C-alpha cells in the first residue's frame, strides 16, 4: 500500500455529532478517522461542484444566456392547470 503524506487536523465537534460518528464507525467497523475523512472528502467534492456550477451559471449570465423571470413564473404558474405552458427556452 502506498504511503501518503497526512496532516492532523483538530476540530471541536458537538457531542451529538461525535456520538453519531462513533456509532457509524462501530457499525461499519471503521475508525473515526476513516469516517471523518470520508465525510470531509464528500463535502469538499460537493462544495467544489457547487462552485463550478456557480461559475458556469455566471458565465451564462455574462453571455446573456438567460430566461426571463416572468417567462419562468408564467410557466411555473401554469403547472397543474389543464393547459400547462411549454418549458421556457
PDB file with one MODEL, atoms N, CA, C and O in Angstrom:
MODEL        1
ATOM      1  N   UNK A   1       0.848  -1.176   0.000  1.00  0.00           N
ATOM      2  CA  UNK A   1       0.000   0.000   0.000  1.00  0.00           C
ATOM      3  C   UNK A   1       0.893   1.238   0.000  1.00  0.00           C
ATOM      4  O   UNK A   1       1.870   1.304   0.746  1.00  0.00           O
ATOM      5  N   UNK A   2       0.557   2.216  -0.835  1.00  0.00           N
ATOM      6  CA  UNK A   2       1.358   3.424  -0.943  1.00  0.00           C
ATOM      7  C   UNK A   2       1.128   4.323   0.272  1.00  0.00           C
ATOM      8  O   UNK A   2      -0.001   4.492   0.733  1.00  0.00           O
ATOM      9  N   UNK A   3       2.200   4.886   0.769  1.00  0.00           N
ATOM     10  CA  UNK A   3       2.121   5.805   1.909  1.00  0.00           C
ATOM     11  C   UNK A   3       1.874   7.214   1.369  1.00  0.00           C
ATOM     12  O   UNK A   3       2.566   7.653   0.451  1.00  0.00           O
ATOM     13  N   UNK A   4       0.905   7.919   1.925  1.00  0.00           N
ATOM     14  CA  UNK A   4       0.645   9.294   1.522  1.00  0.00           C
ATOM     15  C   UNK A   4       0.928  10.208   2.699  1.00  0.00           C
ATOM     16  O   UNK A   4       0.804   9.815   3.859  1.00  0.00           O
ATOM     17  N   UNK A   5       1.306  11.423   2.382  1.00  0.00           N
ATOM     18  CA  UNK A   5       1.524  12.409   3.436  1.00  0.00           C
ATOM     19  C   UNK A   5       0.182  12.768   4.056  1.00  0.00           C
ATOM     20  O   UNK A   5      -0.829  12.846   3.358  1.00  0.00           O
ATOM     21  N   UNK A   6       0.175  12.985   5.345  1.00  0.00           N
ATOM     22  CA  UNK A   6      -1.048  13.361   6.040  1.00  0.00           C
ATOM     23  C   UNK A   6      -0.770  14.520   6.982  1.00  0.00           C
ATOM     24  O   UNK A   6       0.381  14.848   7.272  1.00  0.00           O
ATOM     25  N   UNK A   7      -1.834  15.123   7.448  1.00  0.00           N
ATOM     26  CA  UNK A   7      -1.740  16.209   8.418  1.00  0.00           C
ATOM     27  C   UNK A   7      -2.879  16.023   9.411  1.00  0.00           C
ATOM     28  O   UNK A   7      -4.015  15.757   9.019  1.00  0.00           O
ATOM     29  N   UNK A   8      -2.581  16.159  10.660  1.00  0.00           N
ATOM     30  CA  UNK A   8      -3.600  16.028  11.702  1.00  0.00           C
ATOM     31  C   UNK A   8      -4.322  17.367  11.825  1.00  0.00           C
ATOM     32  O   UNK A   8      -3.694  18.415  11.976  1.00  0.00           O
ATOM     33  N   UNK A   9      -5.652  17.313  11.757  1.00  0.00           N
ATOM     34  CA  UNK A   9      -6.489  18.493  11.964  1.00  0.00           C
ATOM     35  C   UNK A   9      -7.278  18.274  13.247  1.00  0.00           C
ATOM     36  O   UNK A   9      -7.716  17.159  13.531  1.00  0.00           O
ATOM     37  N   UNK A  10      -7.454  19.318  14.004  1.00  0.00           N
ATOM     38  CA  UNK A  10      -8.208  19.231  15.246  1.00  0.00           C
ATOM     39  C   UNK A  10      -9.445  20.107  15.125  1.00  0.00           C
ATOM     40  O   UNK A  10      -9.368  21.243  14.656  1.00  0.00           O
ATOM     41  N   UNK A  11     -10.583  19.575  15.549  1.00  0.00           N
ATOM     42  CA  UNK A  11     -11.824  20.342  15.500  1.00  0.00           C
ATOM     43  C   UNK A  11     -12.665  19.999  16.718  1.00  0.00           C
ATOM     44  O   UNK A  11     -12.662  18.863  17.191  1.00  0.00           O
ATOM     45  N   UNK A  12     -13.373  20.981  17.212  1.00  0.00           N
ATOM     46  CA  UNK A  12     -14.323  20.749  18.293  1.00  0.00           C
ATOM     47  C   UNK A  12     -15.640  20.338  17.650  1.00  0.00           C
ATOM     48  O   UNK A  12     -16.222  21.085  16.864  1.00  0.00           O
ATOM     49  N   UNK A  13     -16.098  19.144  17.993  1.00  0.00           N
ATOM     50  CA  UNK A  13     -17.311  18.579  17.411  1.00  0.00           C
ATOM     51  C   UNK A  13     -18.382  18.515  18.495  1.00  0.00           C
ATOM     52  O   UNK A  13     -18.114  18.039  19.598  1.00  0.00           O
ATOM     53  N   UNK A  14     -19.594  18.991  18.195  1.00  0.00           N
ATOM     54  CA  UNK A  14     -20.665  18.861  19.182  1.00  0.00           C
ATOM     55  C   UNK A  14     -20.856  17.388  19.562  1.00  0.00           C
ATOM     56  O   UNK A  14     -20.765  16.501  18.712  1.00  0.00           O
ATOM     57  N   UNK A  15     -21.119  17.142  20.842  1.00  0.00           N
ATOM     58  CA  UNK A  15     -21.244  15.771  21.334  1.00  0.00           C
ATOM     59  C   UNK A  15     -22.237  14.907  20.549  1.00  0.00           C
ATOM     60  O   UNK A  15     -21.922  13.756  20.249  1.00  0.00           O
ATOM     61  N   UNK A  16     -23.413  15.415  20.210  1.00  0.00           N
ATOM     62  CA  UNK A  16     -24.335  14.557  19.442  1.00  0.00           C
ATOM     63  C   UNK A  16     -23.746  14.109  18.098  1.00  0.00           C
ATOM     64  O   UNK A  16     -23.953  12.972  17.673  1.00  0.00           O
ATOM     65  N   UNK A  17     -23.021  14.998  17.441  1.00  0.00           N
ATOM     66  CA  UNK A  17     -22.399  14.638  16.164  1.00  0.00           C
ATOM     67  C   UNK A  17     -21.267  13.643  16.384  1.00  0.00           C
ATOM     68  O   UNK A  17     -21.124  12.688  15.620  1.00  0.00           O
ATOM     69  N   UNK A  18     -20.467  13.857  17.413  1.00  0.00           N
ATOM     70  CA  UNK A  18     -19.377  12.931  17.726  1.00  0.00           C
ATOM     71  C   UNK A  18     -19.922  11.543  18.055  1.00  0.00           C
ATOM     72  O   UNK A  18     -19.325  10.534  17.681  1.00  0.00           O
ATOM     73  N   UNK A  19     -21.055  11.493  18.753  1.00  0.00           N
ATOM     74  CA  UNK A  19     -21.665  10.203  19.070  1.00  0.00           C
ATOM     75  C   UNK A  19     -22.140   9.495  17.808  1.00  0.00           C
ATOM     76  O   UNK A  19     -22.026   8.274  17.701  1.00  0.00           O
ATOM     77  N   UNK A  20     -22.668  10.249  16.857  1.00  0.00           N
ATOM     78  CA  UNK A  20     -23.088   9.656  15.587  1.00  0.00           C
ATOM     79  C   UNK A  20     -21.887   9.114  14.825  1.00  0.00           C
ATOM     80  O   UNK A  20     -21.967   8.047  14.215  1.00  0.00           O
ATOM     81  N   UNK A  21     -20.776   9.842  14.854  1.00  0.00           N
ATOM     82  CA  UNK A  21     -19.555   9.362  14.207  1.00  0.00           C
ATOM     83  C   UNK A  21     -19.113   8.058  14.860  1.00  0.00           C
ATOM     84  O   UNK A  21     -18.765   7.101  14.168  1.00  0.00           O
ATOM     85  N   UNK A  22     -19.124   8.017  16.180  1.00  0.00           N
ATOM     86  CA  UNK A  22     -18.736   6.796  16.895  1.00  0.00           C
ATOM     87  C   UNK A  22     -19.647   5.623  16.535  1.00  0.00           C
ATOM     88  O   UNK A  22     -19.171   4.510  16.312  1.00  0.00           O
ATOM     89  N   UNK A  23     -20.951   5.873  16.480  1.00  0.00           N
ATOM     90  CA  UNK A  23     -21.902   4.817  16.151  1.00  0.00           C
ATOM     91  C   UNK A  23     -21.671   4.301  14.725  1.00  0.00           C
ATOM     92  O   UNK A  23     -21.691   3.095  14.479  1.00  0.00           O
ATOM     93  N   UNK A  24     -21.457   5.217  13.812  1.00  0.00           N
ATOM     94  CA  UNK A  24     -21.223   4.828  12.423  1.00  0.00           C
ATOM     95  C   UNK A  24     -19.916   4.049  12.289  1.00  0.00           C
ATOM     96  O   UNK A  24     -19.848   3.050  11.573  1.00  0.00           O
ATOM     97  N   UNK A  25     -18.899   4.510  12.975  1.00  0.00           N
ATOM     98  CA  UNK A  25     -17.607   3.816  12.939  1.00  0.00           C
ATOM     99  C   UNK A  25     -17.757   2.385  13.465  1.00  0.00           C
ATOM    100  O   UNK A  25     -17.204   1.448  12.888  1.00  0.00           O
ATOM    101  N   UNK A  26     -18.499   2.221  14.550  1.00  0.00           N
ATOM    102  CA  UNK A  26     -18.702   0.887  15.109  1.00  0.00           C
ATOM    103  C   UNK A  26     -19.501   0.008  14.149  1.00  0.00           C
ATOM    104  O   UNK A  26     -19.171  -1.159  13.936  1.00  0.00           O
ATOM    105  N   UNK A  27     -20.555   0.585  13.576  1.00  0.00           N
ATOM    106  CA  UNK A  27     -21.397  -0.186  12.667  1.00  0.00           C
ATOM    107  C   UNK A  27     -20.636  -0.627  11.421  1.00  0.00           C
ATOM    108  O   UNK A  27     -20.816  -1.747  10.942  1.00  0.00           O
ATOM    109  N   UNK A  28     -19.789   0.250  10.899  1.00  0.00           N
ATOM    110  CA  UNK A  28     -19.030  -0.055   9.677  1.00  0.00           C
ATOM    111  C   UNK A  28     -17.703  -0.741   9.964  1.00  0.00           C
ATOM    112  O   UNK A  28     -16.984  -1.147   9.051  1.00  0.00           O
ATOM    113  N   UNK A  29     -17.393  -0.862  11.249  1.00  0.00           N
ATOM    114  CA  UNK A  29     -16.112  -1.436  11.662  1.00  0.00           C
ATOM    115  C   UNK A  29     -14.946  -0.673  11.019  1.00  0.00           C
ATOM    116  O   UNK A  29     -14.021  -1.258  10.455  1.00  0.00           O
ATOM    117  N   UNK A  30     -15.032   0.623  11.127  1.00  0.00           N
ATOM    118  CA  UNK A  30     -14.003   1.537  10.625  1.00  0.00           C
ATOM    119  C   UNK A  30     -13.603   2.464  11.757  1.00  0.00           C
ATOM    120  O   UNK A  30     -14.292   2.556  12.774  1.00  0.00           O
ATOM    121  N   UNK A  31     -12.487   3.149  11.574  1.00  0.00           N
ATOM    122  CA  UNK A  31     -12.042   4.103  12.589  1.00  0.00           C
ATOM    123  C   UNK A  31     -12.817   5.416  12.458  1.00  0.00           C
ATOM    124  O   UNK A  31     -13.406   5.716  11.420  1.00  0.00           O
ATOM    125  N   UNK A  32     -12.794   6.189  13.553  1.00  0.00           N
ATOM    126  CA  UNK A  32     -13.383   7.531  13.499  1.00  0.00           C
ATOM    127  C   UNK A  32     -12.723   8.348  12.400  1.00  0.00           C
ATOM    128  O   UNK A  32     -13.388   9.058  11.646  1.00  0.00           O
ATOM    129  N   UNK A  33     -11.391   8.234  12.324  1.00  0.00           N
ATOM    130  CA  UNK A  33     -10.648   8.993  11.314  1.00  0.00           C
ATOM    131  C   UNK A  33     -11.106   8.676   9.910  1.00  0.00           C
ATOM    132  O   UNK A  33     -11.211   9.571   9.072  1.00  0.00           O
ATOM    133  N   UNK A  34     -11.382   7.395   9.639  1.00  0.00           N
ATOM    134  CA  UNK A  34     -11.844   6.995   8.310  1.00  0.00           C
ATOM    135  C   UNK A  34     -13.199   7.631   8.016  1.00  0.00           C
ATOM    136  O   UNK A  34     -13.428   8.134   6.916  1.00  0.00           O
ATOM    137  N   UNK A  35     -14.104   7.607   9.008  1.00  0.00           N
ATOM    138  CA  UNK A  35     -15.438   8.196   8.846  1.00  0.00           C
ATOM    139  C   UNK A  35     -15.320   9.690   8.560  1.00  0.00           C
ATOM    140  O   UNK A  35     -15.949  10.198   7.632  1.00  0.00           O
ATOM    141  N   UNK A  36     -14.524  10.386   9.349  1.00  0.00           N
ATOM    142  CA  UNK A  36     -14.369  11.839   9.185  1.00  0.00           C
ATOM    143  C   UNK A  36     -13.738  12.150   7.830  1.00  0.00           C
ATOM    144  O   UNK A  36     -14.156  13.088   7.151  1.00  0.00           O
ATOM    145  N   UNK A  37     -12.737  11.368   7.435  1.00  0.00           N
ATOM    146  CA  UNK A  37     -12.084  11.603   6.138  1.00  0.00           C
ATOM    147  C   UNK A  37     -13.074  11.424   4.990  1.00  0.00           C
ATOM    148  O   UNK A  37     -13.085  12.217   4.049  1.00  0.00           O
ATOM    149  N   UNK A  38     -13.907  10.378   5.066  1.00  0.00           N
ATOM    150  CA  UNK A  38     -14.911  10.152   4.021  1.00  0.00           C
ATOM    151  C   UNK A  38     -15.905  11.305   3.968  1.00  0.00           C
ATOM    152  O   UNK A  38     -16.240  11.793   2.889  1.00  0.00           O
ATOM    153  N   UNK A  39     -16.371  11.735   5.125  1.00  0.00           N
ATOM    154  CA  UNK A  39     -17.353  12.820   5.179  1.00  0.00           C
ATOM    155  C   UNK A  39     -16.760  14.123   4.663  1.00  0.00           C
ATOM    156  O   UNK A  39     -17.405  14.846   3.904  1.00  0.00           O
ATOM    157  N   UNK A  40     -15.539  14.422   5.073  1.00  0.00           N
ATOM    158  CA  UNK A  40     -14.895  15.657   4.643  1.00  0.00           C
ATOM    159  C   UNK A  40     -14.628  15.636   3.141  1.00  0.00           C
ATOM    160  O   UNK A  40     -14.821  16.646   2.464  1.00  0.00           O
ATOM    161  N   UNK A  41     -14.194  14.510   2.623  1.00  0.00           N
ATOM    162  CA  UNK A  41     -13.955  14.392   1.181  1.00  0.00           C
ATOM    163  C   UNK A  41     -15.247  14.605   0.397  1.00  0.00           C
ATOM    164  O   UNK A  41     -15.255  15.317  -0.607  1.00  0.00           O
ATOM    165  N   UNK A  42     -16.338  13.990   0.852  1.00  0.00           N
ATOM    166  CA  UNK A  42     -17.628  14.140   0.167  1.00  0.00           C
ATOM    167  C   UNK A  42     -18.094  15.592   0.211  1.00  0.00           C
ATOM    168  O   UNK A  42     -18.592  16.116  -0.785  1.00  0.00           O
ATOM    169  N   UNK A  43     -17.933  16.239   1.360  1.00  0.00           N
ATOM    170  CA  UNK A  43     -18.370  17.627   1.488  1.00  0.00           C
ATOM    171  C   UNK A  43     -17.537  18.546   0.587  1.00  0.00           C
ATOM    172  O   UNK A  43     -18.082  19.439  -0.061  1.00  0.00           O
ATOM    173  N   UNK A  44     -16.234  18.331   0.547  1.00  0.00           N
ATOM    174  CA  UNK A  44     -15.374  19.151  -0.311  1.00  0.00           C
ATOM    175  C   UNK A  44     -15.736  18.937  -1.777  1.00  0.00           C
ATOM    176  O   UNK A  44     -15.802  19.902  -2.538  1.00  0.00           O
ATOM    177  N   UNK A  45     -15.973  17.692  -2.189  1.00  0.00           N
ATOM    178  CA  UNK A  45     -16.400  17.424  -3.566  1.00  0.00           C
ATOM    179  C   UNK A  45     -17.687  18.170  -3.888  1.00  0.00           C
ATOM    180  O   UNK A  45     -17.821  18.754  -4.964  1.00  0.00           O
ATOM    181  N   UNK A  46     -18.629  18.150  -2.958  1.00  0.00           N
ATOM    182  CA  UNK A  46     -19.912  18.832  -3.150  1.00  0.00           C
ATOM    183  C   UNK A  46     -19.708  20.339  -3.291  1.00  0.00           C
ATOM    184  O   UNK A  46     -20.298  20.967  -4.170  1.00  0.00           O
ATOM    185  N   UNK A  47     -18.883  20.912  -2.436  1.00  0.00           N
ATOM    186  CA  UNK A  47     -18.642  22.351  -2.490  1.00  0.00           C
ATOM    187  C   UNK A  47     -17.900  22.748  -3.765  1.00  0.00           C
ATOM    188  O   UNK A  47     -18.176  23.804  -4.334  1.00  0.00           O
ATOM    189  N   UNK A  48     -16.962  21.915  -4.218  1.00  0.00           N
ATOM    190  CA  UNK A  48     -16.264  22.200  -5.466  1.00  0.00           C
ATOM    191  C   UNK A  48     -17.226  22.154  -6.645  1.00  0.00           C
ATOM    192  O   UNK A  48     -17.130  22.978  -7.554  1.00  0.00           O
ATOM    193  N   UNK A  49     -18.158  21.194  -6.637  1.00  0.00           N
ATOM    194  CA  UNK A  49     -19.155  21.109  -7.704  1.00  0.00           C
ATOM    195  C   UNK A  49     -20.095  22.316  -7.649  1.00  0.00           C
ATOM    196  O   UNK A  49     -20.456  22.871  -8.687  1.00  0.00           O
ATOM    197  N   UNK A  50     -20.485  22.714  -6.451  1.00  0.00           N
ATOM    198  CA  UNK A  50     -21.345  23.902  -6.313  1.00  0.00           C
ATOM    199  C   UNK A  50     -20.633  25.142  -6.863  1.00  0.00           C
ATOM    200  O   UNK A  50     -21.248  25.964  -7.542  1.00  0.00           O
ATOM    201  N   UNK A  51     -19.360  25.271  -6.574  1.00  0.00           N
ATOM    202  CA  UNK A  51     -18.580  26.405  -7.083  1.00  0.00           C
ATOM    203  C   UNK A  51     -18.475  26.366  -8.603  1.00  0.00           C
ATOM    204  O   UNK A  51     -18.609  27.393  -9.268  1.00  0.00           O
ATOM    205  N   UNK A  52     -18.232  25.161  -9.156  1.00  0.00           N
ATOM    206  CA  UNK A  52     -18.141  25.025 -10.616  1.00  0.00           C
ATOM    207  C   UNK A  52     -19.458  25.414 -11.272  1.00  0.00           C
ATOM    208  O   UNK A  52     -19.465  26.141 -12.266  1.00  0.00           O
ATOM    209  N   UNK A  53     -20.573  24.938 -10.727  1.00  0.00           N
ATOM    210  CA  UNK A  53     -21.880  25.259 -11.287  1.00  0.00           C
ATOM    211  C   UNK A  53     -22.187  26.749 -11.178  1.00  0.00           C
ATOM    212  O   UNK A  53     -22.800  27.320 -12.080  1.00  0.00           O
ATOM    213  N   UNK A  54     -21.770  27.380 -10.091  1.00  0.00           N
ATOM    214  CA  UNK A  54     -21.972  28.817  -9.929  1.00  0.00           C
ATOM    215  C   UNK A  54     -21.190  29.591 -10.992  1.00  0.00           C
ATOM    216  O   UNK A  54     -21.719  30.508 -11.619  1.00  0.00           O
ATOM    217  N   UNK A  55     -19.918  29.207 -11.187  1.00  0.00           N
ATOM    218  CA  UNK A  55     -19.112  29.875 -12.224  1.00  0.00           C
ATOM    219  C   UNK A  55     -19.723  29.675 -13.606  1.00  0.00           C
ATOM    220  O   UNK A  55     -19.732  30.593 -14.426  1.00  0.00           O
ATOM    221  N   UNK A  56     -20.233  28.475 -13.861  1.00  0.00           N
ATOM    222  CA  UNK A  56     -20.872  28.184 -15.147  1.00  0.00           C
ATOM    223  C   UNK A  56     -22.126  29.043 -15.326  1.00  0.00           C
ATOM    224  O   UNK A  56     -22.363  29.585 -16.406  1.00  0.00           O
ATOM    225  N   UNK A  57     -22.916  29.163 -14.277  1.00  0.00           N
ATOM    226  CA  UNK A  57     -24.127  29.979 -14.350  1.00  0.00           C
ATOM    227  C   UNK A  57     -23.793  31.454 -14.562  1.00  0.00           C
ATOM    228  O   UNK A  57     -24.454  32.139 -15.342  1.00  0.00           O
ATOM    229  N   UNK A  58     -22.768  31.938 -13.869  1.00  0.00           N
ATOM    230  CA  UNK A  58     -22.366  33.340 -14.058  1.00  0.00           C
ATOM    231  C   UNK A  58     -21.845  33.582 -15.474  1.00  0.00           C
ATOM    232  O   UNK A  58     -22.058  34.658 -16.034  1.00  0.00           O
ATOM    233  N   UNK A  59     -21.171  32.605 -16.053  1.00  0.00           N
ATOM    234  CA  UNK A  59     -20.721  32.733 -17.445  1.00  0.00           C
ATOM    235  C   UNK A  59     -21.923  32.804 -18.382  1.00  0.00           C
ATOM    236  O   UNK A  59     -21.908  33.555 -19.357  1.00  0.00           O
ATOM    237  N   UNK A  60     -22.970  32.020 -18.087  1.00  0.00           N
ATOM    238  CA  UNK A  60     -24.193  32.096 -18.892  1.00  0.00           C
ATOM    239  C   UNK A  60     -24.819  33.478 -18.800  1.00  0.00           C
ATOM    240  O   UNK A  60     -25.279  34.020 -19.805  1.00  0.00           O
ATOM    241  N   UNK A  61     -24.840  34.050 -17.605  1.00  0.00           N
ATOM    242  CA  UNK A  61     -25.389  35.398 -17.429  1.00  0.00           C
ATOM    243  C   UNK A  61     -24.551  36.399 -18.216  1.00  0.00           C
ATOM    244  O   UNK A  61     -25.102  37.252 -18.911  1.00  0.00           O
ATOM    245  N   UNK A  62     -23.231  36.305 -18.115  1.00  0.00           N
ATOM    246  CA  UNK A  62     -22.356  37.222 -18.849  1.00  0.00           C
ATOM    247  C   UNK A  62     -22.562  37.109 -20.354  1.00  0.00           C
ATOM    248  O   UNK A  62     -22.412  38.096 -21.074  1.00  0.00           O
ATOM    249  N   UNK A  63     -22.903  35.914 -20.838  1.00  0.00           N
ATOM    250  CA  UNK A  63     -23.111  35.695 -22.275  1.00  0.00           C
ATOM    251  C   UNK A  63     -24.573  35.901 -22.670  1.00  0.00           C
ATOM    252  O   UNK A  63     -24.962  35.601 -23.799  1.00  0.00           O
ATOM    253  N   UNK A  64     -25.372  36.408 -21.749  1.00  0.00           N
ATOM    254  CA  UNK A  64     -26.793  36.688 -21.983  1.00  0.00           C
ATOM    255  C   UNK A  64     -27.580  35.421 -22.323  1.00  0.00           C
ATOM    256  O   UNK A  64     -28.577  35.493 -23.041  1.00  0.00           O
ATOM    257  N   UNK A  65     -27.152  34.278 -21.824  1.00  0.00           N
ATOM    258  CA  UNK A  65     -27.906  33.031 -21.986  1.00  0.00           C
ATOM    259  C   UNK A  65     -28.784  32.864 -20.747  1.00  0.00           C
ATOM    260  O   UNK A  65     -28.483  32.069 -19.857  1.00  0.00           O
ATOM    261  N   UNK A  66     -29.861  33.621 -20.710  1.00  0.00           N
ATOM    262  CA  UNK A  66     -30.753  33.623 -19.556  1.00  0.00           C
ATOM    263  C   UNK A  66     -32.197  33.503 -20.020  1.00  0.00           C
ATOM    264  O   UNK A  66     -32.501  33.720 -21.193  1.00  0.00           O
ATOM    265  N   UNK A  67     -33.069  33.162 -19.107  1.00  0.00           N
ATOM    266  CA  UNK A  67     -34.502  33.101 -19.378  1.00  0.00           C
ATOM    267  C   UNK A  67     -35.163  34.158 -18.506  1.00  0.00           C
ATOM    268  O   UNK A  67     -34.877  34.263 -17.314  1.00  0.00           O
ATOM    269  N   UNK A  68     -36.032  34.921 -19.101  1.00  0.00           N
ATOM    270  CA  UNK A  68     -36.730  35.998 -18.417  1.00  0.00           C
ATOM    271  C   UNK A  68     -37.519  35.465 -17.224  1.00  0.00           C
ATOM    272  O   UNK A  68     -38.205  34.448 -17.325  1.00  0.00           O
ATOM    273  N   UNK A  69     -37.415  36.161 -16.100  1.00  0.00           N
ATOM    274  CA  UNK A  69     -38.090  35.730 -14.872  1.00  0.00           C
ATOM    275  C   UNK A  69     -39.599  35.607 -15.072  1.00  0.00           C
ATOM    276  O   UNK A  69     -40.214  34.657 -14.589  1.00  0.00           O
ATOM    277  N   UNK A  70     -40.182  36.541 -15.767  1.00  0.00           N
ATOM    278  CA  UNK A  70     -41.636  36.494 -15.979  1.00  0.00           C
ATOM    279  C   UNK A  70     -42.035  35.254 -16.772  1.00  0.00           C
ATOM    280  O   UNK A  70     -43.092  34.675 -16.519  1.00  0.00           O
ATOM    281  N   UNK A  71     -41.198  34.835 -17.735  1.00  0.00           N
ATOM    282  CA  UNK A  71     -41.498  33.633 -18.513  1.00  0.00           C
ATOM    283  C   UNK A  71     -41.445  32.393 -17.619  1.00  0.00           C
ATOM    284  O   UNK A  71     -42.289  31.504 -17.733  1.00  0.00           O
ATOM    285  N   UNK A  72     -40.469  32.341 -16.747  1.00  0.00           N
ATOM    286  CA  UNK A  72     -40.365  31.209 -15.828  1.00  0.00           C
ATOM    287  C   UNK A  72     -41.542  31.212 -14.861  1.00  0.00           C
ATOM    288  O   UNK A  72     -42.118  30.160 -14.581  1.00  0.00           O
ATOM    289  N   UNK A  73     -41.904  32.387 -14.347  1.00  0.00           N
ATOM    290  CA  UNK A  73     -43.026  32.483 -13.412  1.00  0.00           C
ATOM    291  C   UNK A  73     -44.329  32.063 -14.082  1.00  0.00           C
ATOM    292  O   UNK A  73     -45.126  31.343 -13.480  1.00  0.00           O
ATOM    293  N   UNK A  74     -44.557  32.503 -15.322  1.00  0.00           N
ATOM    294  CA  UNK A  74     -45.773  32.125 -16.043  1.00  0.00           C
ATOM    295  C   UNK A  74     -45.814  30.618 -16.260  1.00  0.00           C
ATOM    296  O   UNK A  74     -46.864  29.996 -16.102  1.00  0.00           O
ATOM    297  N   UNK A  75     -44.674  30.029 -16.621  1.00  0.00           N
ATOM    298  CA  UNK A  75     -44.606  28.572 -16.804  1.00  0.00           C
ATOM    299  C   UNK A  75     -44.920  27.857 -15.488  1.00  0.00           C
ATOM    300  O   UNK A  75     -45.727  26.928 -15.458  1.00  0.00           O
ATOM    301  N   UNK A  76     -44.273  28.297 -14.394  1.00  0.00           N
ATOM    302  CA  UNK A  76     -44.491  27.654 -13.092  1.00  0.00           C
ATOM    303  C   UNK A  76     -45.951  27.786 -12.673  1.00  0.00           C
ATOM    304  O   UNK A  76     -46.537  26.836 -12.153  1.00  0.00           O
ATOM    305  N   UNK A  77     -46.529  28.937 -12.892  1.00  0.00           N
ATOM    306  CA  UNK A  77     -47.942  29.141 -12.526  1.00  0.00           C
ATOM    307  C   UNK A  77     -48.863  28.249 -13.338  1.00  0.00           C
ATOM    308  O   UNK A  77     -49.944  27.892 -12.870  1.00  0.00           O
ATOM    309  N   UNK A  78     -48.454  27.879 -14.557  1.00  0.00           N
ATOM    310  CA  UNK A  78     -49.313  27.063 -15.423  1.00  0.00           C
ATOM    311  C   UNK A  78     -49.255  25.581 -15.081  1.00  0.00           C
ATOM    312  O   UNK A  78     -50.107  24.810 -15.521  1.00  0.00           O
ATOM    313  N   UNK A  79     -48.258  25.177 -14.302  1.00  0.00           N
ATOM    314  CA  UNK A  79     -48.140  23.768 -13.952  1.00  0.00           C
ATOM    315  C   UNK A  79     -49.345  23.352 -13.120  1.00  0.00           C
ATOM    316  O   UNK A  79     -49.781  24.097 -12.242  1.00  0.00           O
ATOM    317  N   UNK A  80     -49.869  22.203 -13.380  1.00  0.00           N
ATOM    318  CA  UNK A  80     -51.041  21.722 -12.649  1.00  0.00           C
ATOM    319  C   UNK A  80     -52.344  22.258 -13.197  1.00  0.00           C
ATOM    320  O   UNK A  80     -53.409  21.958 -12.656  1.00  0.00           O
ATOM    321  N   UNK A  81     -52.285  23.038 -14.248  1.00  0.00           N
ATOM    322  CA  UNK A  81     -53.505  23.523 -14.890  1.00  0.00           C
ATOM    323  C   UNK A  81     -53.828  22.597 -16.060  1.00  0.00           C
ATOM    324  O   UNK A  81     -52.993  21.783 -16.455  1.00  0.00           O
ATOM    325  N   UNK A  82     -55.023  22.717 -16.611  1.00  0.00           N
ATOM    326  CA  UNK A  82     -55.370  21.858 -17.745  1.00  0.00           C
ATOM    327  C   UNK A  82     -54.464  22.057 -18.973  1.00  0.00           C
ATOM    328  O   UNK A  82     -54.288  21.136 -19.770  1.00  0.00           O
ATOM    329  N   UNK A  83     -53.896  23.254 -19.119  1.00  0.00           N
ATOM    330  CA  UNK A  83     -53.045  23.528 -20.284  1.00  0.00           C
ATOM    331  C   UNK A  83     -51.724  24.178 -19.834  1.00  0.00           C
ATOM    332  O   UNK A  83     -51.555  25.390 -19.970  1.00  0.00           O
ATOM    333  N   UNK A  84     -50.791  23.374 -19.298  1.00  0.00           N
ATOM    334  CA  UNK A  84     -49.517  23.974 -18.861  1.00  0.00           C
ATOM    335  C   UNK A  84     -48.723  24.494 -20.057  1.00  0.00           C
ATOM    336  O   UNK A  84     -48.768  23.931 -21.151  1.00  0.00           O
ATOM    337  N   UNK A  85     -48.004  25.571 -19.817  1.00  0.00           N
ATOM    338  CA  UNK A  85     -47.159  26.154 -20.872  1.00  0.00           C
ATOM    339  C   UNK A  85     -45.941  25.276 -21.106  1.00  0.00           C
ATOM    340  O   UNK A  85     -45.528  24.530 -20.217  1.00  0.00           O
ATOM    341  N   UNK A  86     -45.364  25.361 -22.298  1.00  0.00           N
ATOM    342  CA  UNK A  86     -44.118  24.632 -22.529  1.00  0.00           C
ATOM    343  C   UNK A  86     -42.987  25.252 -21.690  1.00  0.00           C
ATOM    344  O   UNK A  86     -43.041  26.422 -21.309  1.00  0.00           O
ATOM    345  N   UNK A  87     -41.966  24.433 -21.418  1.00  0.00           N
ATOM    346  CA  UNK A  87     -40.816  24.920 -20.650  1.00  0.00           C
ATOM    347  C   UNK A  87     -40.172  26.084 -21.405  1.00  0.00           C
ATOM    348  O   UNK A  87     -39.873  25.957 -22.593  1.00  0.00           O
ATOM    349  N   UNK A  88     -39.956  27.211 -20.734  1.00  0.00           N
ATOM    350  CA  UNK A  88     -39.331  28.353 -21.423  1.00  0.00           C
ATOM    351  C   UNK A  88     -37.890  28.033 -21.855  1.00  0.00           C
ATOM    352  O   UNK A  88     -37.161  27.336 -21.150  1.00  0.00           O
ATOM    353  N   UNK A  89     -37.516  28.533 -22.973  1.00  0.00           N
ATOM    354  CA  UNK A  89     -36.171  28.310 -23.508  1.00  0.00           C
ATOM    355  C   UNK A  89     -35.496  29.620 -23.781  1.00  0.00           C
ATOM    356  O   UNK A  89     -34.353  29.642 -24.236  1.00  0.00           O
TER     357      UNK A  89
ENDMDL
END
